[in-house]
Amino acid sequence: MRRLLIALGITTSVLLAGCATVENPVTGKSEHTVMDEKSEMAEGAKAHPQILAEFGEYKNPQVQAYVNEVGQRLAKVSHRPDLDWHFTVLDTPDVNAFALPGGYVYVTRGIMAYMDSEADLAGVIGHEIGHVSARHGSQRATRQQTAGIGVIAATLLGVVLESQGLPGAASAASQASQGLAAGYVAKYSRGQESQADKLGAEYLTRLNYDPHNMVDVIKVLESQERFAADQAKAEGRTPKAGGSDWLASHPSNEQRLSEITQIANQYKAPASYVDEGRDRYLQVMDGVAFGESAEQGVTRGRNFYHEPLGIALTAPAGWKIQNSANALAMVNGEGNAAVIVKSVPPKAGSTHEEIIRNAVKPVSGKLEKRSFNGLPATHFSGTVQNQNGQSQAVELTLVTGPSNTNYAFIYGAKDQQSLQRAYPQIQQAESSFRAMTAADHDAARTWKLKTVPLPSGGFAELARQSPLTTNAEQQLRLLNGVYGGGEVKPGQMVKVVA
């Protein structure tokens, strides 16, 4: 629930606040709101450090300065140039961009990897500036108050984790089960999306960029959706609804794409626009991390490696690894069972018994000593008392890893039957926990984007040299905006993974 509220840039105090009447900077019309401009700025400033704690700021000064420079130029030609605007690149492979009220705009290095020019990046940022300029976050906060705070519900596994006294893993758990209100709170209205598209196009033209780059951005992200669907079909899975994270929170369809094209066509001829900045953009992206970062651990197939912690583990066949800044989740194919892996803070205790007594606080239960690849472990199965005073079953395993750091493997499932069916796989996952070997260190090398001339053999030739192991040629085409159609001439600079 906290993460959903942060994503909106609002807090419970704001939701319960009284309404004010303000003038919308874009429309000039008066509107009732729970957030005036001062409140917008305060809530954005309050949520900003939490966003950085959740996702991490990408530690590359050149990339941060570049994105900030593009964003500031767009902000100055927006309807709210006097806001104290902030533009931040987040250290996550998620393909996403979003904004908080008060002028806080975020793009991920994940979405930047798939953009092809500075103008494409400006299209993404301009769209988010449009949401802030038109006060869409404030409008959603007002709508949220009308709906009632009870509409936001904790996820299933989040409830389990909270009852076990181990906060912080809920973000990983939320990926393993869907919040009841996720669809409601994640999406802007159709009218708000259309308005942000129009404003983004307007801001691009004010800086002499071609507004058709907004069309290109949507096409690139829709290509990701097709790629994901093709992958799922090849693996016998049901495609994930919503495609990329950005399209999931910024819904797109053929009608919307047609509308963006019509908006762009209203502006002056492309011949009058400045260079789209492809060469500048590729220079900045050369060397940018691709995929997960070493600081948060990397996934390679079914294996997960965390070099700073010196640990590795392997997911059961058919299970997916979902990594976040706070915890790791391994989720079964049906999505109804998972094991959450989280480091235990030292203050919880120095022995497994102390940790269970202090952090889990069981009402009853039993302990069983185990060992994983030479590392001491203790399994606990019992009951705890939740916040409502009711007894709740809890099952977890503690294991002491390198540097005497303790880790908790927390069992979670939709129901007891799902847990029982997944039990052998959960035990298989925890028994794979190990100190990293030399082979693990070699497999854990991080990936980076590089720019190279396209050879005469095209993407097929580049794929043979790529560390990408699944459909490498198609992934490289996706990375360069030509998945499912389009060509790149030999000698033209393209992005590869190295």
NORJOVEN-V969718 format. One record per backbone hydrogen bond with DSSP energy under -1.0 kcal/mol. NH is the residue of the N-H (numbers start at 1). CO is the residue of the C=O. E is the energy in kcal/mol with one decimal. If there is no record, write none. Layout:
BEGIN
nh: <NH;NH>
co: <CO;CO>
e: <E;E>
END
This chain:
BEGIN
nh: <5;6;7;9;10;15;16;17;20;22;24;28;31;33;40;41;42;43;44;45;46;47;48;51;52;53;54;55;56;58;60;64;65;66;67;68;69;70;71;72;73;74;75;76;78;83;85;86;88;90;91;92;96;98;100;104;105;106;107;108;109;110;112;113;119;121;122;123;124;125;126;127;128;129;130;131;132;133;134;135;136;139;140;141;142;143;144;145;146;147;148;151;152;159;160;161;162;163;165;166;173;174;176;182;185;186;193;194;195;196;197;198;199;200;201;202;203;204;205;206;208;209;213;214;216;217;218;219;220;221;222;223;224;225;226;227;228;229;230;231;232;233;234;235;236;237;243;246;248;249;250;257;258;259;260;261;262;263;264;265;266;267;272;273;274;281;282;283;284;285;286;287;288;290;298;300;303;304;305;306;310;311;312;313;315;319;320;322;324;328;329;330;331;332;335;338;339;340;341;342;344;348;349;355;356;357;358;359;361;363;364;366;368;370;372;375;377;378;379;380;381;382;383;384;386;389;392;394;396;397;398;399;400;401;404;405;407;408;409;410;411;412;414;419;420;421;422;426;427;428;429;430;431;433;434;436;441;442;443;444;449;450;452;454;458;462;463;464;465;466;475;476;477;478;479;480;481;482;485;491;492;494;496;498>
co: <1;2;3;6;5;11;12;14;33;31;29;24;22;20;36;37;38;39;40;41;42;43;44;47;48;49;50;51;52;89;58;60;61;62;63;64;65;66;67;68;69;70;71;72;75;80;83;103;105;107;56;90;94;106;104;100;86;98;88;96;90;92;108;109;276;117;118;119;120;121;122;123;124;125;126;127;128;129;130;132;131;135;136;137;138;139;140;141;142;143;144;148;149;155;156;157;158;159;162;161;169;170;173;179;181;182;189;190;191;192;193;194;195;196;197;198;199;200;201;202;205;204;210;211;212;213;214;215;216;217;218;219;220;221;222;223;224;225;226;227;228;229;230;231;233;232;240;95;244;245;246;253;254;255;256;257;258;259;260;261;263;264;269;270;208;277;278;279;280;281;282;449;285;447;305;303;300;313;298;311;306;306;434;304;302;316;331;329;327;341;322;339;320;337;332;412;330;410;328;408;406;345;346;351;352;353;354;355;356;383;383;381;379;377;375;372;370;398;368;396;366;394;364;392;390;386;384;382;380;409;378;407;376;405;401;402;399;342;397;340;395;338;336;415;416;417;418;422;423;424;425;426;427;430;312;310;437;438;439;440;288;496;494;492;455;458;459;460;462;463;471;472;473;474;475;476;478;477;482;454;489;452;450;448>
e: <-2.2;-2.6;-2.4;-1.1;-2.1;-2.2;-1.7;-1.4;-3.6;-2.3;-3.2;-2.7;-2.6;-2.9;-2.5;-2.4;-2.0;-2.8;-2.5;-2.2;-2.0;-2.3;-1.9;-2.3;-2.2;-2.0;-2.0;-2.7;-1.6;-2.4;-2.1;-2.5;-2.6;-2.0;-2.4;-2.4;-2.2;-2.2;-2.7;-3.0;-1.8;-1.8;-2.8;-2.0;-1.4;-1.4;-1.5;-3.0;-2.2;-2.3;-3.4;-1.9;-1.3;-2.0;-3.1;-1.2;-3.0;-3.0;-2.2;-2.0;-2.0;-1.4;-1.8;-1.5;-2.1;-2.0;-2.6;-1.8;-1.8;-2.6;-3.0;-1.8;-1.7;-2.7;-2.0;-1.4;-1.8;-3.2;-2.2;-1.5;-2.6;-2.0;-2.2;-2.2;-2.2;-2.3;-2.7;-1.9;-1.7;-2.2;-2.0;-1.8;-1.6;-2.0;-1.5;-2.5;-2.4;-1.9;-1.5;-1.5;-2.1;-2.4;-1.2;-1.3;-2.6;-1.9;-2.4;-2.4;-2.1;-2.5;-2.4;-2.2;-2.6;-2.6;-2.3;-2.1;-2.7;-2.1;-2.1;-1.7;-1.4;-3.0;-2.0;-1.8;-1.8;-2.2;-1.8;-2.2;-2.5;-2.2;-2.4;-1.9;-1.3;-1.5;-2.2;-2.6;-2.8;-2.1;-2.7;-2.6;-2.5;-2.4;-2.2;-1.7;-1.0;-3.4;-1.1;-2.0;-2.3;-1.8;-1.1;-2.4;-2.3;-2.2;-2.5;-2.1;-2.3;-2.4;-2.7;-2.3;-1.1;-1.6;-2.0;-2.1;-2.9;-2.1;-2.6;-1.9;-1.9;-2.2;-1.1;-3.4;-2.2;-2.4;-2.8;-2.8;-2.0;-2.8;-2.8;-2.7;-1.7;-1.6;-2.2;-1.9;-3.3;-2.1;-2.9;-3.3;-2.0;-2.5;-2.9;-2.3;-2.6;-2.4;-1.3;-2.9;-2.0;-2.6;-3.5;-2.0;-3.0;-2.1;-1.8;-2.3;-2.4;-2.3;-3.0;-3.1;-1.8;-3.0;-1.3;-2.3;-2.0;-3.2;-2.7;-2.0;-2.5;-2.8;-3.3;-3.3;-1.8;-2.6;-2.3;-2.5;-2.9;-2.1;-2.6;-3.0;-2.3;-2.0;-3.1;-2.2;-2.5;-3.5;-1.1;-1.6;-2.5;-3.2;-3.2;-3.1;-2.4;-2.3;-2.8;-2.0;-2.4;-2.1;-1.8;-2.4;-2.3;-1.9;-2.4;-2.4;-1.9;-1.2;-2.3;-2.1;-2.4;-1.8;-2.1;-1.5;-2.9;-2.4;-2.3;-2.3;-2.0;-1.6;-2.3;-1.1;-1.2;-1.2;-2.5;-2.4;-2.1;-2.4;-2.3;-1.1;-1.5;-2.7;-1.2;-2.5;-2.2;-2.8;-2.8;-3.1>
END
